[in-house]
């Protein structure tokens, strides 16, 4: 039986190397039902989603990790988000036919932005060029430059499943270079077909059965969009009454669609009036002593 929507952490005992394996099934299908993505766009979005889960699992925080590709090529925008609650969401925008190929062919000139949003703290951002054969290579470049930790990723996605494998040396327990080379050589024998079809435990056994591996309890992953009517209302209020009045005058209603989940929100004149009426605060009388 194939695992569904789980993050599996594992550790190579005494080698100073950690790993993660994530497999998305139902959560990946939930993302795909929101938009009709071409095959090449599906592949990139699925890879980005599993990458955010893998990367967010390497840090202890309360918040979200967002991976965003911004480019001037066929695939204009790619956004994937994972939270510490192990929820994911993502979307992509493209123009015309998106080819399968290297990152420059898919994105043209662009950059990859990693944003870590932690509750109560300022966001942290890391930026790397969209260079290399695939997203995994671009992210490996980011780690080698920013954290100077040896890191390898394998990312795959099709119309049914999105999967990712992550290996990294432990910053507090640097291992022997030959150990790292051996483990990455074993991992590099994995095929896309194996990643997309095998259950997690079988896949890990097939790759590392000669190693002392400690596998932790799986953590479930789910799709969840962060939109809500309250959040949309706050956004409309922030735009201001004048902007809302102009839209009502022209359209009759204010219509808002969430790009992540395709949920539709509609506000008529009564709704808008109520929104701004609730913002009116009774002034507190000043007291003189």
QUIFEN-V618110 format. One record per pair of residues at least 4 apart in sequence whose ideal C-beta (glycine too) atoms are under 7 Angstrom apart, sorted by sequence separation. I is the first residue (numbers start at 0). J is the second residue. D is the distance in Angstrom with one decimal. If there is no record, write none. Layout:
((I,J,D) (I,J,D))
//
This chain:
((23,27,4.0) (24,28,6.7) (25,29,6.4) (26,30,6.9) (27,31,6.5) (28,32,6.4) (36,40,4.3) (37,41,6.9) (38,42,6.6) (39,43,6.8) (40,44,6.1) (41,45,6.0) (42,46,6.4) (43,47,6.3) (44,48,6.4) (45,49,6.7) (46,50,6.2) (47,51,6.6) (48,52,6.9) (49,53,6.2) (50,54,6.1) (51,55,5.9) (52,56,6.4) (70,74,6.4) (82,86,4.9) (93,97,5.1) (100,104,3.5) (102,106,5.5) (103,107,6.5) (132,136,5.4) (134,138,6.2) (135,139,6.3) (136,140,6.6) (137,141,6.8) (138,142,6.7) (139,143,6.3) (140,144,6.2) (141,145,5.7) (142,146,5.2) (143,147,6.7) (174,178,4.7) (176,180,6.3) (177,181,6.3) (178,182,6.4) (179,183,6.2) (180,184,6.0) (181,185,6.6) (182,186,6.4) (183,187,6.0) (189,193,5.4) (191,195,6.0) (192,196,5.9) (193,197,5.2) (197,201,4.9) (198,202,6.8) (199,203,6.3) (200,204,6.2) (201,205,6.2) (202,206,6.5) (203,207,5.9) (204,208,5.0) (226,230,6.1) (228,232,6.2) (229,233,6.6) (230,234,6.6) (231,235,6.5) (232,236,6.4) (233,237,6.4) (234,238,6.8) (238,242,4.4) (239,243,7.0) (240,244,6.0) (241,245,6.6) (242,246,6.7) (243,247,6.3) (244,248,6.2) (245,249,6.5) (246,250,5.5) (247,251,6.6) (257,261,6.6) (266,270,4.0) (268,272,6.2) (269,273,6.4) (270,274,6.5) (271,275,6.8) (272,276,6.0) (273,277,6.4) (11,16,4.4) (31,36,6.6) (36,41,4.7) (70,75,6.2) (100,105,6.1) (131,136,3.2) (156,161,3.9) (168,173,6.1) (174,179,6.2) (189,194,5.9) (197,202,4.2) (207,212,5.3) (226,231,6.8) (238,243,6.5) (256,261,6.6) (257,262,4.6) (266,271,5.5) (81,87,5.1) (98,104,5.4) (116,122,5.0) (131,137,5.1) (142,148,5.7) (168,174,6.1) (247,253,6.6) (10,17,5.4) (69,76,6.3) (80,87,6.7) (98,105,6.4) (115,122,6.6) (130,137,6.3) (155,162,5.3) (246,253,5.2) (256,263,5.5) (36,44,6.5) (68,76,6.9) (80,88,5.4) (97,105,6.2) (114,122,5.4) (115,123,4.5) (129,137,5.9) (142,150,3.9) (194,202,6.9) (235,243,6.2) (9,18,4.8) (55,64,4.0) (68,77,3.9) (80,89,6.6) (131,140,6.7) (154,163,4.8) (193,202,6.2) (203,212,6.7) (255,264,4.4) (31,41,6.8) (54,64,5.7) (67,77,6.8) (79,89,3.9) (114,124,5.1) (127,137,5.9) (153,163,6.7) (243,253,6.3) (8,19,5.4) (67,78,5.0) (78,89,5.9) (113,124,6.8) (139,150,5.6) (152,163,6.6) (153,164,4.3) (168,179,6.1) (203,214,6.8) (254,265,5.6) (7,19,6.8) (78,90,5.5) (112,124,6.2) (113,125,4.5) (139,151,6.3) (152,164,7.0) (6,19,6.4) (7,20,4.5) (51,64,5.4) (65,78,6.8) (66,79,4.8) (127,140,5.6) (139,152,6.2) (152,165,5.4) (252,265,5.6) (253,266,4.2) (77,91,4.9) (112,126,5.3) (127,141,4.2) (138,152,5.7) (252,266,6.3) (6,21,4.8) (51,66,5.0) (65,80,4.8) (76,91,6.5) (151,166,4.7) (252,267,5.1) (50,66,6.0) (76,92,4.3) (110,126,5.6) (111,127,5.0) (125,141,6.0) (166,182,6.4) (5,22,6.0) (63,80,5.4) (64,81,5.4) (74,91,6.6) (75,92,4.8) (110,127,6.9) (135,152,4.1) (150,167,4.6) (166,183,6.2) (189,206,6.1) (4,22,7.0) (27,45,6.1) (30,48,6.8) (63,81,6.7) (75,93,5.9) (110,128,5.7) (111,129,5.5) (135,153,6.2) (149,167,6.9) (188,206,7.0) (235,253,6.6) (253,271,6.4) (4,23,5.7) (47,66,5.3) (63,82,4.5) (74,93,4.9) (75,94,5.8) (110,129,6.0) (135,154,4.8) (148,167,5.7) (149,168,4.6) (2,22,5.6) (4,24,5.5) (73,93,5.8) (109,129,4.3) (125,145,5.3) (134,154,5.8) (148,168,5.6) (166,186,6.0) (186,206,5.9) (3,24,4.4) (4,25,5.5) (27,48,6.9) (62,83,6.3) (73,94,6.0) (133,154,6.9) (185,206,5.5) (247,268,5.5) (3,25,6.1) (4,26,5.0) (61,83,5.2) (73,95,5.8) (148,170,6.0) (164,186,6.4) (185,207,6.0) (60,83,6.0) (73,96,6.7) (74,97,5.2) (106,129,4.8) (73,97,4.4) (231,255,5.3) (247,271,6.3) (23,48,6.4) (73,98,6.8) (164,189,6.8) (23,49,6.1) (55,81,4.4) (111,137,5.4) (102,129,4.8) (21,49,5.0) (51,79,4.7) (55,83,6.9) (102,130,6.3) (113,141,6.7) (243,271,5.1) (51,80,6.2) (52,81,4.7) (102,131,5.6) (47,77,5.5) (51,81,3.9) (102,132,7.0) (149,179,5.8) (164,194,6.9) (21,52,4.7) (43,74,6.2) (48,79,4.7) (74,105,5.2) (101,132,5.2) (102,133,6.6) (226,257,4.1) (235,266,6.8) (21,53,5.7) (47,79,3.8) (73,105,6.5) (74,106,5.3) (151,183,5.3) (162,194,4.7) (44,77,6.2) (72,105,6.5) (153,186,6.8) (162,195,6.0) (224,257,6.2) (226,259,6.7) (231,264,5.0) (19,53,5.1) (40,74,6.3) (43,77,5.9) (72,106,4.5) (226,260,6.4) (44,79,6.9) (52,87,6.3) (72,107,2.4) (102,137,6.4) (151,186,6.7) (160,195,5.3) (224,259,4.6) (240,275,5.3) (51,87,6.8) (70,106,3.7) (71,107,4.8) (153,189,6.1) (155,191,4.8) (224,260,3.8) (226,262,6.0) (228,264,6.1) (19,56,5.5) (70,107,5.3) (71,108,5.1) (72,109,6.6) (68,106,6.2) (70,108,6.5) (71,109,6.4) (157,195,6.0) (236,274,5.7) (48,87,5.4) (70,109,2.8) (155,194,4.8) (235,274,6.3) (236,275,6.9) (69,109,5.6) (155,195,5.7) (48,89,5.0) (68,109,6.1) (69,110,5.9) (153,194,6.7) (47,89,6.3) (232,274,5.7) (236,278,6.0) (68,111,5.4) (69,112,6.8) (44,89,5.5) (66,111,6.9) (67,112,4.7) (6,52,5.9) (44,91,4.8) (66,113,5.8) (8,56,6.8) (43,91,6.8) (64,113,7.0) (65,114,4.5) (6,56,5.9) (40,91,5.1) (64,115,5.4) (65,116,7.0) (40,93,5.4) (62,115,6.9) (63,116,5.1) (62,116,4.5) (36,91,6.3) (60,115,6.7) (62,117,4.2) (34,90,6.8) (61,117,6.5) (62,118,5.2) (40,97,5.4) (60,117,4.7) (61,118,4.6) (30,88,6.9) (39,97,4.3) (30,89,5.6) (39,98,6.4) (70,129,6.2) (37,97,5.7) (39,99,4.9) (26,87,5.6) (68,129,6.2) (43,105,6.5) (39,105,6.8) (6,85,6.5) (50,134,6.3) (47,134,6.3) (46,134,5.0) (50,138,6.1) (43,134,6.9) (53,152,6.9) (50,152,6.8) (50,154,5.8) (49,154,5.9) (46,154,3.9) (46,155,7.0) (46,156,5.2) (53,163,5.2) (57,167,6.9) (45,156,2.4) (49,161,5.0) (53,165,4.2) (48,161,5.6) (49,162,6.1) (50,163,6.1) (42,156,5.1) (49,163,3.4) (41,156,6.5) (46,161,6.9) (45,161,3.4) (41,158,6.1) (27,160,6.2) (85,218,5.5) (87,220,6.2) (27,161,4.6) (85,219,6.4) (88,222,6.3) (85,220,5.0) (86,221,5.5) (87,222,5.9) (88,223,6.6) (24,160,5.6) (85,221,7.0) (86,222,6.9) (88,224,5.2) (23,160,6.6) (86,223,3.9) (22,160,6.7) (23,161,4.4) (22,162,5.0) (21,162,6.7) (21,163,5.0) (20,164,5.4) (19,165,4.3) (18,165,6.2) (18,166,4.9) (16,166,6.3) (17,167,5.8) (16,168,5.8) (17,169,5.7) (15,168,5.8) (16,169,6.7) (15,169,4.7) (15,172,3.9) (15,173,5.6) (16,174,5.9) (15,174,3.2) (14,174,4.9) (16,178,6.8) (16,179,6.5) (14,178,4.7) (16,182,5.6) (14,182,6.9) (52,220,6.2) (90,258,5.2) (90,259,5.5) (11,182,6.4) (88,259,4.7) (22,199,6.1) (20,199,5.4) (20,202,7.0) (20,203,6.6) (7,199,5.0) (30,222,6.1) (29,222,3.7) (5,199,6.8) (9,203,6.6) (26,220,5.5) (26,221,5.5) (2,198,5.3) (26,222,4.0) (1,198,5.1) (2,199,4.8) (23,220,6.1) (0,198,6.7) (11,210,5.8) (12,211,4.2) (21,220,6.8) (11,211,6.9) (11,212,6.1) (12,213,5.8) (9,212,5.5) (10,213,4.7) (9,213,6.4) (9,214,4.7) (9,215,6.6) (7,214,6.5) (8,215,4.4) (7,217,5.2) (6,217,6.6) (5,217,4.0) (6,218,4.4) (5,218,6.6) (5,219,5.9) (6,220,5.9) (2,217,7.0) (4,219,6.0) (5,220,6.3) (4,220,4.5) (4,221,6.5) (33,259,6.7) (33,260,5.5) (33,261,4.7))
//
